[in-house]
Amino acid sequence: QVQLVESGGGLVQAGGSLRLSCAAPASIFSRSAVGWYRQGPGKQRDLVATITNGGSADYGDSVRGRFFISRDNFEGTATLQMYSLKPEDTGVYYCKMKVTTGEVAVYWGQGAQVTVSS
């Protein structure tokens, strides 16, 4: 079983910045697409950002231009840099890794709390 380890998050005032990281064994990470998802209080889990194993990124409409996803295949890490945070960005952020070559599999991180105060 592959473990995704998330770190970062916390409490910040509106307008502030935070960074989330997700780590996995590099040998599997480099063959995987990675996504960040957000689940706000009483809401469903929504897509925030994705990045392919080749480095192509895409974003949800609500975060485009404020959040930036990146990856380091050598280190086996993905980062979500969040700027200009808003109270509606509050939620638990989950990292998802989908192995796209070889044996296909999906793994989730344990979640990281992000709270943005107004």
C-alpha positions in Angstrom: 0.0 0.0 0.0 1.4 3.4 -1.0 1.2 6.2 1.5 0.7 9.8 0.5 2.0 12.1 3.2 0.5 15.6 3.2 2.0 18.6 5.0 1.3 22.3 5.3 -2.0 24.1 5.7 -3.1 25.9 8.9 -4.9 29.1 9.8 -4.4 32.3 7.8 -6.2 35.6 7.4 -8.0 36.5 4.2 -5.5 37.7 1.6 -2.7 35.5 3.0 -0.8 32.6 1.6 -0.3 28.9 2.4 1.5 26.0 0.9 0.5 22.3 0.9 2.8 19.5 0.0 2.2 15.8 -0.9 5.0 13.2 -0.9 5.1 9.7 -2.3 7.7 7.2 -3.3 9.4 8.7 -6.4 9.3 5.5 -8.4 5.5 5.6 -8.4 5.0 9.3 -8.2 6.8 9.9 -11.6 4.3 7.6 -13.3 1.3 9.4 -11.8 -1.0 12.3 -12.3 -1.6 14.3 -9.1 -4.6 16.4 -8.0 -5.6 18.5 -5.1 -9.2 18.3 -3.9 -11.0 20.4 -1.4 -13.9 19.6 0.9 -15.5 22.5 2.7 -17.8 22.2 5.7 -21.0 20.4 4.6 -19.9 20.3 1.0 -18.8 17.7 -1.5 -15.2 17.2 -2.4 -14.3 19.4 -5.4 -11.3 19.5 -7.7 -8.9 22.4 -7.0 -5.9 21.6 -9.3 -4.3 18.8 -11.3 -1.0 18.2 -12.9 0.0 15.4 -15.3 3.2 13.4 -14.9 4.5 15.5 -17.8 3.8 18.8 -15.9 0.6 20.1 -17.5 -1.5 21.9 -14.9 -5.2 22.7 -14.8 -7.3 24.5 -12.2 -10.8 24.9 -10.9 -12.5 28.2 -11.9 -12.6 29.4 -8.3 -8.8 29.2 -7.8 -7.4 29.9 -11.2 -4.9 32.7 -11.0 -4.5 32.4 -7.2 -3.4 28.8 -6.7 -0.4 27.1 -8.4 0.4 23.4 -8.5 3.9 22.0 -9.2 5.7 18.8 -8.9 9.2 17.3 -8.5 9.4 13.8 -10.0 12.8 13.3 -8.6 11.8 14.0 -5.0 8.3 12.5 -5.4 6.5 15.6 -4.2 3.7 17.8 -5.4 3.1 21.3 -4.0 0.0 23.5 -4.0 0.9 27.2 -3.5 -2.1 29.3 -2.5 -2.2 33.0 -2.7 -4.9 35.6 -2.0 -6.8 33.2 0.2 -10.5 33.8 0.8 -12.8 32.4 3.6 -14.5 30.2 1.0 -11.2 28.4 0.5 -11.6 26.9 3.9 -11.8 23.1 4.0 -9.8 19.9 4.1 -7.5 19.6 1.2 -6.7 16.1 -0.1 -3.9 15.0 -2.4 -4.8 12.3 -5.0 -2.3 10.3 -7.0 -3.4 8.3 -10.0 -0.9 5.9 -11.4 -1.3 6.1 -15.2 1.3 3.6 -16.4 1.8 0.0 -15.5 -0.7 -1.2 -12.9 -3.3 1.6 -12.6 -4.1 2.6 -9.0 -5.4 5.6 -7.1 -4.2 6.8 -3.7 -5.4 9.6 -1.4 -3.6 11.6 1.3 -4.9 11.9 4.8 -6.1 15.5 4.3 -4.8 18.9 5.5 -6.9 21.5 7.1 -6.9 25.0 5.7 -8.8 27.7 7.5 -9.1 31.2 6.2 -10.5 33.8 8.6 -12.3 37.0 7.4 
